[in-house]
């Protein structure tokens, strides 16, 4: 009897079906491993990995207790740039193909195939709408028919996706659909005003994907490419998200990073100062706080961090600070080292171009282990304000300026506001020439 009870107790474990993630990568020689993660609103949890066979195929067996959700495969480094997301419902295998040129496609998996078909169909209809307005077509019945098709297609997919993970995405992707004819200006205005009507920012599946980030970035970059327009769009995004501070923080961090990449420093400053830094503090995100404060110290348009230093003036030590300097209308602050070969190559070039710009004072801040090499090297640059810091990379000044490599350049105005941060000498030269 006990034997049968044992069998009955473990039987449900065997009744749980086990599924797999299978696929083919091409060209096969470009890949080695497929790393599987499960996405969460706050990050991603490592699940398993598979080494690819010579033909580019791989299989990852999912544990019977693996839950449904958004999963991610990382196929190269850096991982943030070389990955793709997909749905796993715990009920069926996911079979896919990934090609470096053609992208991702699914052979098996109802959720993923449905989502791909939905995006394709909606994209085609939106293309028809764009074509209608671009052609200045005046036949109202034509656009009304297209809008009707869009509405029916959206409703059909929402019905098909019932009881699936994809439903949240399809419903949140619903756009404004007119019931009557609208001219291009009216339609564009309504698209913007109703952009967030159906997006569920509190849905954890959406939070675990790239969907929300992509949607808010699409909204912001659809605005005129001006700082004021972008800032206004950011305000609208925050209002649409509501009171969920974690979602606000995660999405604003993505927008902030995107603005940095787009060299929209004014907008990045606005996001940090108005929203993001305070949200990071509320959520005890120490890493984000550190990153934002480092950025704030070195952002173009912000005032540079003050520091005290000593330099030789007519062979006499002169103690001063950055803010006390009143020698020029512009300053070039260089972080360098006498043991840095790249610095020793670039500093003579800097000296040469500075000879053409006497209106600029150079502050050469050296990161040193000792002063022996420094003393020898600075004799070549008598017109620079030469100083050194034996704290090197641990120096508070170096950390305040978020210096990651030498040489690093900062161009300041008379009031020590940061005008530019050239990455290389060629960038410095281009700035000065312009």
N, C-alpha and C positions, 0 to 999 in steps of 0.2 A: 504493500500500500504506500509506504513512504517513497518507494522508487517512483511510482506513478505521480505522486504529488510533486516530486522534484522535477519530473519531466514537464508536468503541466505548468509549473512556476517559471520555467525557463523558456517554454514554447513561444511566448510573445516576442522574445528577443530574436528568435529565428524568423518569426513572421514579418518583422520589420525588413522591408526590402532595401537592398543596398544599391546605390546608383553610382555613376561615375561621370567625370568630366573628361571628354576625349576630344582630340583635335589634331589638326595638321598645320604646321607652320611652314611657310615658304618665303624665300628660298631656304631650304633646310640648313644650309651651311652657315646661315647668319644667326642661328639660335643654338642654345645649349640646354637651358633649363626653362621650365614653366613653374613659377611660384604662385601658389594659390593662397589668397587672403579672403576673409569675410569682412566686408565693410560695416562700419558702425557710424553713428552720427559724430563720434569723436575721433575716428581714425580707422585702423584696419587691424584685424587679428590674423596672424599667420596660421594657416591650416596644414599645408603639405606642399611638396614639390615633386616634380617628375623630370627625369632626364630624357631629352628627346632622342628618338632613334635616328638612324642615318637618313631615313626618308622624311624626317620632320614630324613624325607622329608622337603622341604622348597620351598617357592615361593616368588620371588621378582618381583613385577609388574614394568615394565619399563614405564617411562613417554612417552607420544606420541612424544614429541620433543627430546627424547634421541637420540643422534647421534651415528653413527657407530664408531667402533674403537676397541682398545684392552682394555678389562675389567679384573678385578682381584677380586677373592673372597678370603678373609682372614677368616680362620676357627679356629685359635687358636693363642696363644701368644708363643714366640715373633712373630709378624706379618711378619717380613722379612724372617722367616724360615717356616712359615705355611700358604702358599697361592698358588694359581695357576692362570694362565692367560688363557683367551679364547677370541675368536672373537665374536663380536655382530654387525650385519649388519643393524639393525633397520627394517628388513623386515620379520623376523621370530623369533619364540621362540627358546631359547637355553635350551635343556633338557640334563642333565648330571648325571653321577654317579661318586662318589668319594669314594674310599676305601683306608684305611690307608696302606694296604698291596699291593693291585692290582693297585692303582693309579687312574688316571682320564680317563674316557671314555665318549663318547657323543652318545646319543640316537637320538637327533634331532638337526640340525644346519648344513647346507651344508658346510659352511666355515670350521668349526671345524672338521667335519668328513673327508672332502677332505684333510685337512692338516695332519691329523693322518694317512690316507691311503698313502699319498705321502711319509711321513717319514718312514713308515713301508716298502714300496716297495723299496725306495732308500737304506734303511739299508740292506735289503735282498741282493740287487745287490752288494753293497759294501762288504758284507760278502763273496760273491762268488769271488770277486776280491782278497780279502785277502787270501781266501782258495787256489786260483790258485797259487799265488806267494809263499805262505807258503809251498805248496806241491812240489815246484820246477818243476812244470809241464812245459814241453818244447813244447807243442802243441800250436803253435801261433794262430791257428784258433779258439781255445777254448776261449782265452782271447779276441780276436778280436770280437767274438760273444757276449761276456759279455759286452764289451764296447759299442757295437752297441745297445744292449738292454738298457743299461744305458742312452744312448743318446735318444733313442726313448721314453723311459719312462719319461725322463725329459721334452722333447718336448710335449708329450701328456698331462702331467699335466699342463704345462704352457698354453696350448691351452684351457684346461678345466677350468682353473682358471681365464680366461679373464673376466674383469669387476667385479672382486671380490677383497676383501682385501687380500686374501691369495696369490695373484699373486706376490706381492712384496717379500714375504717370499720365495716362490718357486723359483723365478728367482735368488734371492740373495743366495739361498742355492745350486745353480748349481756349480758343481766342474769341474775341468779339466778333459776332456774326450779325450783320444788319438784316432786318426783316423787310426793308424797303430800299429803294435806290438811294445811294449816297455819292456825292461827288468826292473826288480824291481828298480834298482838304477836310471834309467832314469825316470821311472814313478814317483818315490818318489820325485825326484828333481823337476819335472814339477808340481806335486801337490802343492809343497811349493811355487814355483815361481808364480803360477797362482791362489793362494788361494783366493786373494781378488778381482779377475777380475770382478766378477758379484755382489759384495756386494754394495748396495746403502746406504752409510753411511748418506746421506742427507734425506732419507725417514723418515717422522715423525712417521709412523706406526711402522717401525723397531725400531726407537729410543724409542718408548713407550713400547716395549716388552723387554724380556730378550735375544732376538735373537742375537743382536750385541755383547753383553757381552759374551754370550756362545761361539760365533764363534771366537772372538779374544782370549779368554782364551784357547780354544781348540788348536788354532794355536801356542800359546806360550808354552803350556805344552807338545806339540808334539816335542819340541826341546830337545836336550840332557840336562839333569838336572844339568846344571852348570850356575853360575851367568853370565858369559860372553855370553853364548848362549841365556839366557833369556833376557839380556839387548839388544842384537842384534835384537831379535824378537820384543821387545817393539819398537825399532826404526822403524822396518818395519811396525808395526801397525800404528804408528803416520804418516808415509809417506802415507800409504794407505787411512787413514781418510781424509787427505787433510787439507784445511784451516778452517774448521768448528771448532772453538775453544770450543764451548759448547759440541759438540760431543766428541772432544778430551778429555776435562776435565772429562766428565761423565765416559767414558770408561777407561781412565787412573786411575781414582779413584777406579774403580772396580778391575783393575789389581793390583793396589797398595795394596788394602785391601786383595786380594787373596795372594799376596806375603808375607804379614805379617802373614797370617794364615798358610802359608807354611814354615814359619821361614826363608824366603829368604830376610833377612834384607838388604843385599848389594844391591839387585835388587830394593827393596822398596826405599832405599835411592837414588838410581840412578833415579828412576821415579820421586820422589819428587824434587830432586835438578835440574834435567835436564828439566823437563816439567811441572809437576803438580802444584808446588807452584806458578810459574809465571802465569799459566793459571787461577788459583784461584784468583789471584790478578787482572788479566785482566777482569774477569767476576764478580768482587766484591763479591765473595763467602766468606764472613767473617768466617762462621763456618768451612769451609774446610781449610782456612788459619790457623785458630787457631789449628785445629787438626794436620795439617802438621807440624806446628812450634813446637807444644808439642812433636810430634813424633821425629822431628829432634833433639830436645834437649836430648832425651833419647834413641835414636837408638843405637843398638849395633854397635860398630866400630866408632861412633862419639865421640868427646870430650865432657865430662860432663860439664854442666854449672858451672861456677865459682861462689862462694859465700863467703862472709866474715863471720867469726864466732869466738867466744871466748870459750876457754876451760881451765880447771884448770890443771896446770902443777906444781907439788909439792906445791899444795895449793895456787898457784899464778895464776891469770888470764893471759891467753896468747891470744892475738889477732892475728889472721892470716886469711888466705883464703885457699880454697881448692887447688888452683894452687900453693900457696907458700909452701905447705907441701912437705917435702922431707925426709920422715921418712922410707919409705918402697918401695918395688918393686910392691906391690899391696895394694889396700885399699878396705875395705868393708864399704859402706855408707848405714846406716840403718835409715829409717824414722820410728819413733815409738812414743808412748805416755805412760806415767806412769799411765794413766787412762784406757788404752786399755788392757783388760783381755787377749786377744790373744797374745799381745806383751809380757806380763808378763809370759806367758807360754813358748814363743819361745826364749826370750833373754837368759835365763839360758842355753838352748841348744846351742845357738850361742856362748856363753862364753866358753862352754865346748869344742866345736870343734875349736875355735880360740886358745885355749891353745895348740892345736896340730899344729898350723900354726903361729908361732911367726913372720914370714916374712910378715904377713898381719896386717895392722893397721886398727882398727875399728873406724869409725866416727859415733857416735850415735846422730842423729839429732832428738830431741824430740819436738813434737807438743803439747804445753801445754796451759792450761788456767791460771795456777799459778805455782810457783816453789816449793811449799811445798812438794807435792808428789814426784816430780822429785828429789829434794835434798835427800830424803830418799832412793829412788830406786837406784840412781847411785852409792851409796856406795857399791853395789854388783858388780859393774863393773869398778873397779879402773883402769884397763888397757885400757879402751875405751877412746877416745877423746869425752867427753860428752859436748853437747851444747843443748840449747833449743830455741824455737821460740814461743813467746806468740801470734803471728799472727795466729797460728794454720793453718786451711785450707785456710785462706785468705793470707797466707804468700807468697810473690813473689817467694821465693825459692821452696816452696811446689808446686806452680803452674808451675814453670819452669820445674820441674821434673815430672809433670803430676801425682802426687801421688793421688791415689783414695782410698787407704786403708792402714792401718798400721797393721803389719810392712811391709815395702817395702824395697827390697834389690837391691843394685847396686854394682857390683864388677868392680873396676877400676884398670888400670895398673899404672905404675910409672908416666906416662905422663897424667894421668887422663882420658884416653880413656875408654869407657865403654866396658867391656869384656863380661858381662852377667847381666841379670836381673832375678834372681831366684824368682819365685812367692811365694814359701813357703820354710820353713827350709829344708825339704827333698830335694828340688831342689838345695839349697845352698850346702848341704852336698854332693850331687852327683857331683856337679861341682868341688868342692874341692878335692874329691876323685879321680876324673878323670884327 
